[in-house]
Amino acid sequence: MKKIMKKRNVLPWGFLLRIGIALFLTAPSVVFGASAARASAFVTYPESWDVGQAFVVALSSNTSFDSPALTWMGRTISLDVESGREGVVSYGLLGSYVRDVRPGDYPLEFAFTQDGERFEVKRTVTLKERAYPEEKLTVEGRMVTPPKSEIARIRKEARLAAAARGTMTAERRWTTPFERPVPGVFTSGYGLRRVYNDVPKGCHAGTDFRAAVGTPVKAPFAGTVVLTGHHYYAGRSVYLDAGNGVVGLFFHMDKVKVKKGDRVKKGQTIGESGVTGRVTGPHLHFGLSLAGQYADAAPLFETSVTALLKSMKRETVRGDARGDILPPSDP
Ligand SMILES: [Zn+2]
């Protein structure tokens, strides 16, 4: 505990808590000191990353821990505990929505329970500026300024979507690389600043794939369907929870072939692409929500967690053992 709290970014209340826990643990630590000394824990995270881009973090140890969690952008994210070659490991997939998050320093907190103690490790991730281009689109006027009669419907759908994106389950069912939902190329990337009929309307919160109407749409990762609907802007849509705050969104579909509560395998057909909602033509919009932050999914169709972790910083936060605690297979 002491070793971790000495690191930078100690929480203001941490000092008082440390005194309390130190007093409380003085006697037991004599008895359990030997086993506690052998435990080592590591965090892996990016010191800096581009705003809008997804990144991977890991918490690992040579011995078991419980209730691993992350706190990022005001949300607490539950993680799975998986066995690795030399211990246990938990992975998280995080990001930042370029529309809402400015470049700068942001706190990232890892928490876990080990040897009966709760550890909190606070670090900083510097989000760097990244320029996303502008895109001009022409759509039906009612899709830029919706008629008054549709306002209540749009608000209701926004609430349903926010609740679906807020789903937090600990079981990690996403694996990398993601499988492409349709075979077509990317036609419009994440982060584009969109101007509809000369009216700036925020930015593109997903990746568009070329797809003729009726193309089977496959799940890029395993998950559970948390919402389906026929929404004003999104058209026929599916929200798929893959655990740890990772939720995939599929918009403008012609047919939806799953329902709320369905457990879906990676690569399983969930519907057919279409031209419903606010669209300029047939395509599939895939959105990736990471603990409520829309992030760029495109790189995750090409790269794996193992590859991403190699570009991250790895630090010992407990004990002094070395070792690469990775899972038996590529997550
Ligand atoms: Zn789109």
Residues whose N, C-alpha, C, O or C-beta is under 5 A from the ligand:
A	BS01	ZN	G206 T207 D208 H285
